[in-house]
Amino acid sequence: MRVKRILQEKEVANQASVDLSLIDPLIEKYKSKKGSLIPILQGTQDIYGYLPAETFIKISELTGLKLSEMYGVATFYTQFRLNPVGKHIVKVCHGTACHVQNATAVSEALEDALSIKDGETTEDGLFTLESVACLGCCSLAPVMMIGDETYGKLSGKQAVKIVKEIKISESN
């Protein structure tokens, strides 16, 4: 039996066409270097914020890297994103310490407040919600990170308040 991936309409709609010329200097820098796949993918993601499908084709054509190899690496490592993300990525830790301290309540409160599920982005493009395995702040459990800022000893209500404050500051 063959399994066919079905793209959600929302996922496809979020990916507008991109200016592929932006990655020309990156490809030129790495195209003849051995072991360049990850740096090329990282650089591409730095430019667009994610890895647009069109970039894989251009990179493959200009470097000779196989599409299957690129997709394999991009889907294996969690640092790579195949879809656009929000301006603020809200990472909620679900490691052992956070789980025991009820990180699930934090995630559920954020899902309700933002009207999204884990891994999704708000319609305004402001927030992406992610559950992560560990943020390394066990003594602050439960913890969430937004950008470089860490928030600890959270309740669901506190997490929602933080996100609302960011939303208000963004609208000003």
C-alpha positions in Angstrom: 0.0 0.0 0.0 1.3 3.4 -0.9 0.8 6.3 1.5 0.2 9.6 -0.1 0.7 12.9 1.8 -2.2 15.2 1.6 -1.4 18.8 1.9 -3.8 20.9 3.9 -5.2 23.9 2.0 -4.0 26.2 4.8 -0.5 24.9 4.5 -0.3 25.5 0.8 -2.0 28.9 1.0 0.7 30.1 3.6 3.5 29.5 1.1 3.5 32.4 -1.3 6.0 32.4 -4.1 9.5 33.6 -3.0 12.3 35.5 -4.6 14.7 32.7 -5.4 17.5 35.1 -6.4 18.0 35.8 -2.7 19.8 32.4 -2.3 22.2 32.9 -5.3 25.1 34.2 -3.1 24.6 31.4 -0.7 24.6 28.8 -3.4 27.7 30.4 -5.0 29.5 30.3 -1.7 28.9 26.6 -1.0 28.1 24.9 -4.3 31.6 23.4 -4.8 32.3 22.6 -1.1 32.1 19.1 0.3 29.6 18.8 3.2 27.7 21.9 2.2 24.1 20.6 2.5 23.4 21.6 6.1 25.0 25.1 5.7 23.0 25.7 2.5 19.8 24.7 4.2 20.6 26.8 7.3 21.4 29.8 5.2 18.3 29.4 3.1 16.1 29.2 6.3 17.9 32.3 7.6 16.8 34.2 4.5 13.2 33.1 4.3 12.4 32.0 7.9 11.7 28.5 6.6 12.6 26.3 3.6 10.2 27.0 0.7 9.7 24.1 -1.6 10.9 26.1 -4.6 14.3 26.5 -3.0 14.9 22.8 -2.9 14.6 22.6 -6.6 16.9 25.5 -7.3 19.5 24.3 -4.9 19.4 20.8 -6.4 19.7 22.2 -10.0 22.7 24.4 -9.1 24.6 22.2 -6.7 23.8 18.7 -7.9 22.5 17.8 -4.4 19.7 15.2 -4.6 16.2 16.4 -3.6 15.6 13.2 -1.6 18.8 13.8 0.4 17.9 17.5 1.1 14.3 16.6 2.2 15.7 13.8 4.3 18.0 16.2 6.2 15.4 18.9 6.4 12.8 16.6 7.9 15.2 14.8 10.2 16.6 17.8 12.0 14.1 19.8 14.1 16.0 23.0 13.4 14.6 23.1 9.8 11.0 24.2 9.0 9.1 23.4 5.8 6.3 25.9 6.5 6.3 29.6 7.5 6.3 30.3 11.2 5.1 33.2 13.3 7.1 36.2 14.3 7.3 34.8 17.9 7.8 31.0 18.4 6.3 29.9 21.8 8.1 26.8 22.9 6.5 25.0 25.8 8.8 22.4 27.5 7.3 19.0 28.0 10.4 17.3 29.5 10.0 15.2 32.6 10.2 18.0 35.2 7.8 20.3 33.3 5.4 17.4 32.6 5.2 16.6 36.3 4.6 20.3 37.0 1.7 20.3 34.6 3.1 21.7 31.3 0.0 20.3 29.6 -2.1 22.9 31.3 0.2 25.6 30.0 0.0 24.2 26.4 -3.8 23.8 26.6 -4.3 27.4 27.9 -2.1 28.8 25.1 -3.9 26.7 22.5 -7.2 28.1 23.7 -6.0 31.7 23.9 -4.3 31.6 20.5 -6.9 29.4 18.8 -4.3 27.1 17.4 -2.9 23.6 18.1 0.6 22.5 18.8 2.8 23.2 15.7 0.4 25.7 14.2 0.7 29.4 13.5 -1.9 32.1 14.3 -3.7 33.6 11.4 -2.1 37.0 12.0 1.3 35.3 11.7 2.4 36.5 15.1 2.7 33.3 17.1 3.7 29.7 16.4 3.1 27.2 19.3 5.5 24.3 19.7 5.9 21.6 22.4 9.6 20.7 22.9 11.3 17.9 24.7 13.4 20.0 27.0 14.6 23.6 27.4 17.1 22.7 30.0 15.5 24.9 32.8 14.2 22.0 34.9 14.4 24.0 38.2 11.9 26.5 36.7 9.4 23.9 35.6 7.0 24.4 33.9 8.8 26.6 31.4 8.2 28.3 28.1 10.5 30.2 25.8 9.5 33.0 23.5 12.5 34.0 21.3 15.4 34.3 23.7 13.2 35.0 26.7 12.6 32.2 29.3 9.5 32.2 31.5 9.4 29.8 34.4 7.1 28.5 37.2 4.2 29.1 34.9 0.5 28.4 35.2 -1.7 28.4 32.1 -3.1 31.8 33.1 0.4 33.3 33.5 1.5 32.0 30.1 -1.6 33.5 28.4 -1.0 36.8 30.1 2.6 36.9 28.7 1.4 36.1 25.2 -1.3 38.8 25.4 1.2 41.4 26.6 3.4 40.6 23.6 0.4 40.9 21.3 -0.5 44.3 22.8 3.0 45.6 22.4 3.1 44.4 18.8 -0.1 46.3 18.0 1.3 49.6 19.3 
